[in-house]
Amino acid sequence: MKEWKAYQDQHKDRFLNELLELLRIPSISARSENKADMVTCAEAVKASLLAAGASRAEIYPTNGHPIVYGELITDPSKPTVLVYGHYDVQPPDPLELWHSGPFEPVLKDGKIYARGACDDKGQFYMHVKALEVMVQSGTLPTNIKFLIEGEEEVGSPNLAGFIKENKELLKADVILISDTAMISLENPSIDIGVRGLSYIELEVTGPNRDLHSGVYGGAVANPITILAKMIASLHDENNHITIPGFYADVVEATAAERTLMAEAPFDEAEFKADLGVKEVWGEKGFTTNERTGIRPTLELNGIWGGYTGEGAKTVLPSKAFAKISCRLVPNQDSHTITDMLIRHLESIAPSGVTVKASLHHGGEPYMTPIDSTEYRAAAKAIEATFGKAPIPVRGGGSIPICSLFEKELGLKIIFLGFGLDSDNLHSPNEKFDLANFYKGIETIPYFHLYVSDRS
């Protein structure tokens, strides 16, 4: 609608400056030293909702970081859209690889560089500004609720309790999430699913203390060596995961689904050039897009042990550690996979070491139906502003709370993400294209318009 675009164009610089202020808050949920920053950010989110036109916005304490809730109920007979997002961000390490301060947003080449620029401050803030656009133009066609949490990056440990205790508060017709990506502005897409997650930390212990590598080397199992061998054994020569039963519950994509996926534009040479790699790598028999969408994975996220400081220290370490994550697809269960992974690691460890594993967090895979009124509303919204129908794709990331929302609230989820896979999520120099940010604000009101049309 013309009034939406006119209002956005008039206030776009202010919209951007407000986002930059939000990005300056180091809301790192994983670090206890940032606890005060988390509260500051929650308060800023609350203020932004009220300024945008919400009639109510509140901060709900949890046993961890606070949850921000906001709403504007215009007519109980209209559909209600529940917007979910998160204001917490990943730690910015390694800092030396950033071209600018992670919490000192920089505008360069039409992009915002900052931690949280895309994941997820920039994306949930599109909804805040879309609310303002609709309120100020007097055209909000739905009721709208916001649930913006502060613990998504650490597995949302307190969200389940909040949802169970506040089902009436969160009552809605559909959940709208912009924490996903699209192929490009030239080739818009909508994620129709996200993968599940199992994330563990592994500790391998050998001798009861660090040892002199000359006196004891060759006579006592080195935990780092053992850990490296264990990890290397988790994939075979075809990069197939070797854990017995790992693929037992995987719902294999049909030939028709794989054909549809192949229609999505993908330039492998550009993909390799962007990442600075000579070759792609992954499970034999599948394309790159299939490996990151319809196939489960097992990845090593971190490994350490022994002496890693400056200079040399000839030590045989007592312990070695690793962080391991699995991305899961329908119908894999995160609890089953976690138990399977831990049992397998324990079974392959030689008797010269002991193994201890602990769960960090997990979540279930999620698929959204593409024949629903809500999905069609999202597709029409994309078409209204992009001039072409979106391609349905499966996302490679995980949003662990999706299955929780459906179970507790009985609602389907629509993913309406405007990020790009190349936005360096969880990496140094995270970015968000200004064009995508503004296109999101332009598109979201159309979703509300079309989802309110029940004809």
C-alpha positions in Angstrom: 0.0 0.0 0.0 1.3 3.4 -0.9 0.9 4.9 2.6 3.1 2.2 4.1 6.0 2.8 1.7 5.6 6.6 2.0 5.8 6.5 5.8 8.8 4.1 5.7 10.7 6.3 3.2 10.0 9.4 5.3 11.4 7.7 8.4 13.9 5.2 7.1 17.0 7.1 8.5 15.4 7.1 12.0 14.6 3.4 11.7 18.2 2.7 10.9 19.6 4.9 13.7 17.3 3.2 16.2 18.6 -0.2 15.1 22.2 1.0 15.4 21.5 2.0 19.1 20.2 -1.5 19.8 23.2 -3.1 18.2 25.5 -1.1 20.5 24.3 -3.1 23.5 26.5 -6.2 24.1 23.6 -8.5 24.9 25.6 -11.7 25.1 23.5 -14.3 26.9 26.3 -16.8 27.2 28.4 -14.6 29.4 27.6 -13.8 33.0 29.6 -10.5 32.8 26.9 -9.2 30.4 24.0 -9.8 32.6 23.4 -6.1 33.2 23.6 -5.5 29.4 20.9 -8.1 28.9 18.6 -6.1 31.2 19.5 -2.9 29.4 18.7 -4.5 26.0 15.4 -5.9 27.3 14.4 -2.4 28.5 15.4 -0.9 25.1 13.2 -3.5 23.3 10.3 -2.7 25.6 10.7 1.0 24.9 10.9 0.4 21.1 7.6 -1.5 21.2 5.8 1.2 23.1 7.2 3.9 20.8 6.1 1.9 17.7 2.5 1.9 19.0 2.1 -1.2 21.2 -0.6 -0.6 23.8 1.2 -2.8 26.3 4.8 -3.9 26.7 6.2 -5.7 29.7 9.5 -7.3 30.9 9.0 -10.7 32.5 11.9 -12.0 34.6 13.0 -15.6 34.3 15.6 -17.7 36.1 18.0 -16.5 33.4 17.5 -13.4 31.1 14.3 -11.5 30.8 11.6 -12.0 28.2 9.9 -8.9 26.6 6.2 -9.1 25.7 4.2 -6.5 23.8 0.9 -6.3 22.1 -1.6 -4.2 20.3 -5.1 -5.7 20.2 -7.4 -3.7 17.9 -10.3 -6.1 17.4 -10.6 -9.5 19.1 -12.5 -10.8 16.0 -9.4 -10.2 13.8 -6.6 -12.8 13.4 -3.7 -12.4 15.9 -0.1 -12.7 14.8 2.5 -13.6 17.4 5.9 -12.3 16.4 8.9 -14.2 18.0 12.4 -13.0 18.0 15.4 -12.8 20.3 17.6 -9.9 21.5 20.5 -11.9 22.7 23.5 -12.5 20.5 26.4 -14.8 20.1 29.8 -14.0 21.7 31.9 -12.0 19.2 35.1 -14.0 19.5 37.6 -14.1 17.9 37.8 -10.4 18.2 41.0 -10.0 16.2 39.1 -11.1 13.0 36.6 -8.3 13.2 37.3 -5.4 10.9 35.5 -3.1 13.3 34.2 -3.4 16.9 31.4 -6.0 17.1 29.3 -3.6 19.2 30.3 -0.5 17.3 28.1 -0.7 14.2 29.6 0.4 10.9 27.8 1.1 7.7 29.9 0.1 4.7 28.9 -0.8 1.1 25.2 -0.7 1.9 25.6 -3.1 4.9 25.5 -2.9 8.7 28.4 -4.6 10.3 27.8 -5.6 14.0 27.1 -8.6 16.1 23.3 -9.1 16.0 22.9 -7.1 12.9 21.0 -10.0 11.2 20.8 -12.6 14.0 18.4 -11.4 15.3 18.2 -7.8 16.3 18.0 -6.5 12.7 15.3 -9.0 11.8 13.0 -8.7 14.8 13.3 -4.9 14.6 11.8 -5.0 11.1 8.6 -6.2 12.8 8.8 -3.4 15.4 9.1 -0.8 12.6 6.4 -2.5 10.5 4.1 -2.2 13.5 4.8 1.6 13.5 4.2 1.9 9.8 0.8 0.3 10.1 -0.2 2.1 13.3 0.8 5.5 12.0 -1.0 5.0 8.7 -4.1 3.6 10.6 -4.0 0.4 8.6 -3.2 -2.4 11.0 -5.4 -5.3 9.8 -4.6 -7.8 12.6 -3.9 -8.0 16.3 -0.2 -8.3 17.0 1.8 -9.7 19.8 5.5 -9.8 20.4 7.6 -12.4 22.3 11.2 -11.3 22.2 13.4 -13.5 24.4 17.0 -13.2 25.6 18.2 -16.8 25.7 17.8 -18.2 22.1 21.6 -18.4 21.6 21.9 -20.6 24.7 19.1 -22.9 24.0 16.1 -21.0 25.4 16.2 -22.8 28.8 13.5 -20.7 30.4 11.2 -20.2 27.5 9.2 -23.5 27.9 8.2 -22.6 31.4 7.1 -19.1 30.4 5.0 -20.4 27.5 3.3 -23.1 29.7 2.5 -20.5 32.3 1.2 -17.8 29.8 -0.8 -19.7 27.2 -3.7 -17.3 27.4 -1.3 -14.3 27.1 0.3 -15.8 24.0 -3.0 -17.0 22.4 -2.8 -16.3 18.6 -3.6 -17.7 15.2 -0.1 -17.9 13.8 3.5 -17.4 14.8 5.7 -15.3 12.6 9.5 -15.6 12.8 12.2 -13.7 11.0 15.3 -15.5 12.1 16.0 -17.2 8.8 17.5 -16.3 5.4 16.4 -16.1 1.8 18.4 -16.9 -1.3 18.7 -13.2 -2.4 16.7 -10.1 -3.2 16.7 -11.3 -6.8 15.6 -14.8 -5.9 13.4 -14.5 -2.8 12.6 -17.6 -0.9 10.8 -18.8 2.2 12.1 -21.4 4.6 9.6 -24.2 5.1 11.6 -26.0 7.7 14.6 -25.8 10.1 16.8 -28.5 11.4 16.9 -29.8 14.9 20.0 -29.7 17.2 21.9 -31.8 19.6 24.9 -30.1 21.2 27.3 -31.8 23.7 30.6 -31.1 25.4 33.0 -34.0 25.7 35.8 -34.4 28.2 38.5 -37.1 27.8 40.8 -37.7 30.8 44.0 -39.8 30.8 46.5 -39.5 33.6 45.6 -37.8 36.9 47.9 -34.8 36.1 49.8 -33.2 33.2 53.0 -35.2 32.5 56.5 -34.5 31.1 56.2 -35.7 27.4 59.7 -37.0 27.4 59.5 -39.0 30.6 56.0 -40.4 30.0 55.4 -39.9 26.2 54.8 -43.2 24.4 53.8 -45.0 27.6 50.6 -43.2 28.6 47.6 -42.5 26.3 47.5 -38.8 25.3 43.9 -37.5 25.7 44.3 -35.1 22.8 45.5 -37.9 20.5 42.7 -40.2 21.6 40.1 -37.5 21.2 41.3 -36.7 17.7 41.1 -40.4 16.7 37.6 -40.7 18.2 36.4 -37.6 16.3 38.0 -38.7 13.1 36.1 -42.0 13.3 32.7 -40.4 13.3 32.7 -40.0 9.5 33.7 -42.6 6.9 35.4 -42.1 3.6 32.1 -40.8 2.1 31.6 -38.4 4.9 28.7 -40.5 6.1 28.2 -40.4 9.9 29.3 -43.8 11.4 27.2 -43.9 14.6 25.0 -47.0 14.4 21.4 -46.0 14.0 22.1 -42.3 13.4 20.0 -42.3 10.2 17.3 -44.7 11.3 14.6 -42.1 11.7 15.5 -39.8 8.9 12.7 -39.0 6.5 14.3 -39.2 3.1 13.4 -36.5 0.7 11.5 -37.7 -2.3 12.8 -37.3 -5.9 10.2 -34.6 -6.4 11.4 -32.7 -3.4 15.0 -32.9 -4.5 14.0 -31.7 -8.0 12.2 -28.7 -6.5 15.3 -27.9 -4.4 17.4 -28.0 -7.5 15.4 -25.2 -9.0 16.8 -22.8 -6.4 19.6 -20.8 -8.0 23.0 -21.9 -6.7 26.5 -20.9 -8.0 29.0 -23.3 -6.6 32.0 -21.3 -7.9 30.6 -18.2 -6.2 29.9 -20.2 -3.0 33.6 -21.5 -2.9 35.0 -18.0 -3.7 33.0 -16.4 -0.9 34.3 -18.9 1.6 37.8 -19.0 0.3 37.8 -22.8 -0.2 38.9 -24.8 -3.2 36.3 -27.5 -2.9 33.0 -28.2 -1.3 32.8 -31.1 1.2 30.1 -33.3 2.5 28.1 -36.4 2.4 28.6 -38.3 -0.9 25.5 -38.5 -3.2 24.0 -35.1 -2.2 24.4 -31.6 -3.5 25.5 -28.6 -1.4 22.0 -27.3 -0.9 20.8 -30.8 0.1 23.6 -31.2 2.5 22.6 -28.0 4.3 18.9 -28.6 4.2 17.6 -32.1 4.0 20.5 -34.1 5.5 21.6 -34.4 9.2 25.2 -33.5 10.1 27.8 -33.9 12.9 30.3 -31.1 13.3 33.1 -30.4 15.7 32.6 -26.8 17.0 35.6 -26.6 19.2 38.6 -28.6 20.5 41.2 -27.8 23.1 43.6 -29.3 25.6 47.2 -29.2 26.8 49.4 -26.1 26.4 48.3 -23.5 23.8 50.2 -20.4 25.1 53.2 -18.7 23.6 56.3 -20.7 23.1 56.8 -24.4 23.8 55.9 -26.6 26.7 56.6 -30.3 26.4 53.6 -31.6 28.2 51.4 -34.7 27.9 48.0 -33.3 29.0 45.7 -34.8 31.5 42.6 -33.7 29.7 41.2 -32.8 26.3 37.9 -31.3 25.4 35.6 -30.9 22.4 32.2 -29.4 21.6 30.2 -31.4 19.1 26.9 -30.6 17.5 24.5 -32.5 15.3 21.9 -30.8 13.0 18.8 -33.0 12.7 16.1 -33.5 10.1 12.6 -34.9 10.3 11.9 -37.3 12.1 15.0 -37.4 14.2 14.6 -36.7 17.9 17.2 -34.7 19.7 17.1 -36.7 22.9 17.5 -39.9 21.1 20.4 -38.6 19.0 22.1 -37.1 22.1 22.0 -40.4 24.0 23.1 -42.2 20.9 26.1 -39.9 20.4 27.2 -40.1 24.0 26.9 -43.9 24.2 28.9 -44.2 21.0 31.7 -42.0 22.2 31.9 -43.9 25.4 32.0 -47.2 23.5 34.9 -46.2 21.2 37.1 -44.7 23.9 40.1 -47.0 24.7 40.5 -48.2 28.3 43.4 -45.9 28.8 41.1 -42.9 29.1 37.8 -42.0 30.7 35.0 -40.1 28.9 32.5 -37.6 30.3 29.9 -36.0 28.2 27.3 -33.3 29.0 24.4 -31.8 27.1 24.5 -28.1 26.3 21.2 -27.8 24.6 19.1 -29.3 21.8 15.9 -28.9 19.9 13.7 -30.6 17.3 13.5 -30.2 13.6 10.4 -28.4 12.3 8.5 -28.3 9.0 5.8 -25.8 8.1 2.9 -26.7 5.7 2.9 -24.9 2.4 -0.8 -25.4 1.8 -2.0 -23.2 4.7 -3.6 -19.8 4.6 -0.7 -18.4 6.6 2.0 -19.7 4.2 0.0 -18.4 1.2 -0.2 -15.0 3.0 3.6 -15.0 3.3 4.1 -16.0 -0.3 1.7 -13.3 -1.5 3.5 -10.7 0.7 6.8 -11.6 -0.9 5.3 -11.4 -4.3 3.7 -8.0 -3.6 7.1 -6.4 -2.8 9.5 -8.5 -4.8 7.5 -8.9 -7.9 7.9 -12.7 -8.0 6.8 -15.7 -6.1 9.2 -17.0 -3.4 10.9 -20.4 -3.7 10.2 -22.7 -0.8 13.5 -24.0 0.7 14.6 -25.8 3.8 16.9 -23.9 6.1 20.1 -25.4 7.5 20.0 -23.7 10.9 18.0 -24.5 14.0 15.4 -22.6 16.0 14.9 -25.1 18.9 11.7 -23.5 20.2 9.6 -24.2 17.1 8.3 -27.6 18.2 7.7 -26.2 21.6 5.5 -23.5 20.3 3.4 -26.0 18.3 3.1 -28.4 21.2 2.1 -25.8 23.8 0.2 -23.3 21.8 -1.1 -25.4 18.9 0.1 -22.9 16.3 1.9 -23.2 13.0 5.0 -21.2 12.3 5.7 -19.1 9.3 9.4 -18.2 8.6 9.7 -14.8 6.9 13.4 -14.2 7.0 15.3 -11.5 5.1 18.9 -12.4 5.9 21.4 -14.0 3.6 23.5 -17.2 4.2 26.5 -15.0 3.6 25.7 -12.6 6.5 28.4 -14.2 8.8 26.0 -15.4 11.5 27.9 -16.5 14.6 31.1 -15.3 12.9 33.3 -12.2 12.9 32.0 -9.3 10.7 28.3 -10.3 10.9 26.3 -8.1 8.6 22.9 -7.2 7.3 22.2 -5.5 4.0 20.3 -2.3 4.4 18.2 -3.2 1.3 17.1 -6.4 3.1 16.3 -4.6 6.3 14.1 -2.1 4.5 12.6 -4.7 2.2 11.6 -6.6 5.3 9.8 -3.6 6.8 8.1 -3.1 3.5 6.9 -6.7 3.2 5.8 -7.6 6.7 2.6 -5.3 6.6 1.5 -7.3 3.5 1.6 -10.5 5.5 -0.7 -9.0 8.1 -3.0 -7.8 5.3 -3.2 -11.1 3.5 -3.4 -13.2 6.7 -6.4 -11.1 7.7 -8.2 -12.0 4.5 -9.9 -15.3 5.3 -11.7 -15.6 2.0 
